[in-house]
């Protein structure tokens, strides 16, 4: 059985939590890496993990009365 090492933008967006437009923005900003194969853009699992790890930590905000 072979293991998948990457997924297309459509596949990543379908899994969530980010939309295709958000992924394209991250690619264009250089925050997310990808590979090209013909017309397909493939995000490797390792690059996806690196991108998610680079996101800022959640910090609770102030409660509004």
C-alpha positions as a printed Julia matrix, in Angstrom:
65×3 Matrix{Float64}:
   0.0    0.0     0.0
   1.4    3.4    -0.96
   1.15   6.48    1.2
   0.26   9.91   -0.11
   2.89  12.58    0.43
   0.93  15.54   -0.9
  -2.49  16.85   -1.86
  -3.88  19.41   -4.26
  -5.22  22.73   -3.06
  -8.77  21.49   -3.63
  -8.1   18.41   -1.49
  -6.53  20.46    1.32
  -9.44  22.91    1.31
 -11.98  20.06    1.36
 -10.32  18.67    4.5
 -10.5   22.07    6.17
 -10.01  24.2     8.13
  -9.01  26.72    5.41
 -10.72  27.7     2.16
  -9.06  27.56   -1.26
  -8.79  31.35   -1.41
  -6.99  31.4     1.94
  -4.55  28.74    0.72
  -3.84  30.69   -2.47
  -3.25  33.84   -0.42
  -0.79  31.97    1.81
   1.0   30.62   -1.28
   1.19  34.08   -2.87
   2.48  35.59    0.39
   5.19  32.91    0.61
   3.87  31.54    3.91
   2.94  28.17    2.36
   5.16  26.14    0.03
   3.91  23.99   -2.83
   5.13  22.03   -5.85
   3.87  22.24   -9.42
   3.16  19.23  -11.63
   1.77  20.49  -14.9
  -1.21  22.66  -13.96
  -1.62  21.06  -10.55
  -0.38  22.68   -7.38
   0.55  20.09   -4.77
   1.1   20.86   -1.11
   3.36  18.28    0.49
   2.34  16.93    3.88
   5.57  18.27    5.41
   4.97  21.77    4.0
   1.37  21.68    5.26
   2.57  20.74    8.76
   5.21  23.48    8.69
   2.59  26.03    7.64
   0.18  25.03   10.41
   2.99  25.1    12.99
   3.96  28.61   11.85
   0.52  30.02   12.65
   0.32  32.09   15.83
  -0.84  30.49   19.05
  -4.37  31.2    20.16
  -4.59  33.56   23.09
  -7.94  34.26   24.72
  -9.13  37.81   24.34
 -10.82  40.03   26.84
 -14.39  39.28   27.77
 -16.8   41.95   26.67
 -19.44  42.89   29.25
